[in-house]
Amino acid sequence: MSTKARTVSRRKFMEETARAAAGAALGASAIGGLLAAPPPPEEKKPPGATKARAKVILVRDPKVVTAAGGVDMAVAARMLDDAVCALTGAEKPAKAWRQIFGPKDLVGIKTNGWRNLPTPPEVEEALRNKMVLCGVPPASVRLTDHGARTELGSCTALLNVRPARTHHWAGMGSCIKNYIMFVEEPSAYHSDSCADLGAIWNLPIVKGKTRLNILLALTPQFYGRGPHNFDPRHVWTYGGMFVSKDPVAADALGAELLRLKRIEFFGEDKPITPTKHIEYAETRHGIGVADLKRIDLVKLGWQEKPLLA
């Protein structure tokens, strides 16, 4: 082979070697990219979860529960006024209530009639009077518990009020659970610790109608096991009301109050049915805020042993 031929062959060999090396480097880079750990998937939020915040007013007065165990209506009415003023930012009760209800409303007050711990009639009457303060004609105010589906279904505005207590099926008798009487078959919502009670709030009969929620903690029941269980030893005078436009936030604070009282009373958190319906009301059904870190609690009045920080 001539010198010239050897020179061309060597040059060709070097060029091909360089191309192969470059290709190998590129291939290694590509393969390395394929083998590298993929970026973490974007965190998916539950369907109803948001970063929204909620405001809840906790108002307390030691004189609202009388020595005989009843309720002082004048004190209860003043507590309601104070709470609604704090909630709306209005200075006067009349103006505060009129920000929520008005003369053209057909108001349904969804109360609770459980025989051992019902919504006190004094609170019911005080709320009727507040509707008159808003200019709502007395004939346009309806109040019921078990008749909610038939009597309150046509109302344009709802006011939800009930006492806080432990509950055999749901963990806690709550503002959310109070609407179970708006459905034809309440027992259909009892499965899995009443997990999907929040779905009721998205039904046409009530959706978007609730203007105010009042979870009473005047003499709440903090422990109980078994259907319709009631034990006077597990009831205490707290003298409070949680007032909010958000039923989930009010219930979340109420459940936490009962939990803290169980710890104080028993020295531990005695197990009850999980209150999962409160969490799911936010994460599945999107009707409010269940995360205590996103609830702005405003405490008014009596501050002795509030339990809640």
Number of C-alpha atoms within 10 A of each C-alpha: 5 6 8 9 10 11 11 11 12 12 12 12 12 12 12 12 12 12 12 12 12 12 12 12 12 12 12 12 12 12 11 11 11 10 9 9 8 8 6 6 6 6 6 7 9 13 11 15 21 13 7 10 16 21 19 26 25 29 27 25 20 16 13 23 20 11 8 6 10 12 19 15 18 13 19 25 20 16 21 24 19 21 28 26 20 22 17 16 12 16 12 12 21 18 16 21 22 17 16 17 23 18 15 13 18 20 29 24 24 29 26 23 16 12 9 12 17 14 22 20 14 17 22 20 13 17 20 18 16 20 24 18 18 21 17 21 16 13 8 15 21 17 20 18 22 16 13 22 18 13 16 24 16 14 18 17 24 25 20 23 27 28 28 29 26 26 26 20 22 25 23 30 23 29 29 26 23 20 23 24 19 23 16 10 9 13 10 12 20 14 12 13 19 23 21 24 26 28 19 22 24 14 12 10 17 20 12 14 16 21 18 19 25 28 28 28 24 25 19 24 28 26 26 22 16 11 9 13 13 19 12 8 10 17 18 14 15 21 21 27 27 29 27 25 22 24 31 29 33 33 30 20 21 28 22 14 19 23 21 17 24 19 13 12 15 9 10 12 15 12 12 19 18 17 22 17 28 33 23 25 27 22 20 17 21 21 24 25 30 27 19 15 10 14 20 13 20 15 19 16 14 16 12 10 8 15 14 14 7
